[in-house]
Amino acid sequence: MPFKSAIARVMSLRAAVPQPPACLPARVETWPEAWRELFLERSGILQYDAGLSRDEADARAEQQVREFHRHQKGTRSKEGGEVLACPEK
């Protein structure tokens, strides 16, 4: 995929993401559908383009989507700290 097409795809995904929820649950499979799709897209890109294993790509994609969520909510994780999930109910 040419670079401009990849950028356009990422921008369209970002535009498709609805208002972020207050927090993302600990387990990805319980995230709202649009956020799970963003996670799966990111994981696939990391597997294909970065050559990561599925487990590595999933872990990194989860971290990146959580950071994106915090950015969308206007908050930031502590520098160098872990991005935390919602408390489990």
Secondary structure, DSSP 4 states (H G I P E B T S, - for coil): --HHHHHHHHHHHHHHS-SPPS---SSGGGS-HHHHHHHHHHHHHHHHHH---HHHHHHHHHHHHHHHHHHHHT--PPTTPPPPPPPP-
